[in-house]
């Protein structure tokens, strides 16, 4: 099945996609739907399919879910190698990358859907796309093993982790981050495809052999296979649950694929910004086999409000001078 959130007649609605039509669920929120039990979800889906649907071309698609958390992994070796060269001018892949999957938390409030305009991040002149697939969690769990984790994956969507490379490069010199380099937008969509729909693409090692591609202004920039990940999604989910809880609606990105999954990888390999960074007016389209396509256009952003540099302070440790202090 495919589940979506859309805008129609001024109303936000969650629905089921069938035969090119969106059939409304008895909720406006797929996050609410994911928190129902399996029986309730199945009954709601059957009921939705009996209702009159709205053609896809008559609605505006939104991000399918407003996720409570977004973790983004870095699971493609080729991407790590290229981007590391671009941002840090370092060769190879760190040994630690092979030992355990790494992720960072990104901004759930910045998640948008296909068709949304993407504003240039304030202060950035070097905007990049990142072609990924995300899993959406459908059941809470903690300290899962990979076999258990499979039952906690509700479905998959295309994911674009927009990146301001100039901001990212500067802020990560502190040894923490990324922060504002990844804070402005992430595209999720066009809908959630349930996990069972993609089982036919699974190889003997548990990886999903899905073709992935990205175009800028109609010209292909990158193409890869999702099965080139270093870990299958079940292992990423299991790692994310270690010592903590994952919950329905949580989004976990695969990280960017290789072979042009982002511009920075190409810059690192070529030693120059070729193709150039994204600019207002550019349109980026990503397509993943078995899931669908997302498209966004870059628009002008706002100028950053100035923040002064840090004030250096003396390291003295005087007694408090607060009233009444001794």
Secondary structure, DSSP 8 states (H G I E B T S, - for coil): -EEEEEEETTEEEEEEEETTEEEE-S-S-HHHHHTS-HHHHHHHHHHHHTS-EEEGGGSEEE-S---S-EEEE---HHHHHHHHHHHH---S--HHHHHS--EEEE-GGGEE-TT-EEE--TT-S-EE--EEEEEEE-S-EES--HHHHHTTEEEEEEEEE-EEHHHHHHHGGGTS---GGG-S-EEEEEEEEEGGGGGGGB-TTS-B--EEEEEETTEEEEEEEGGGSSS-HHHHHHHHTTTSEE-TT-EEE----SSSSSHHHHHHHHTS--S--B-TT-EEEEEETTTEEEEEEEE----------------------STT--
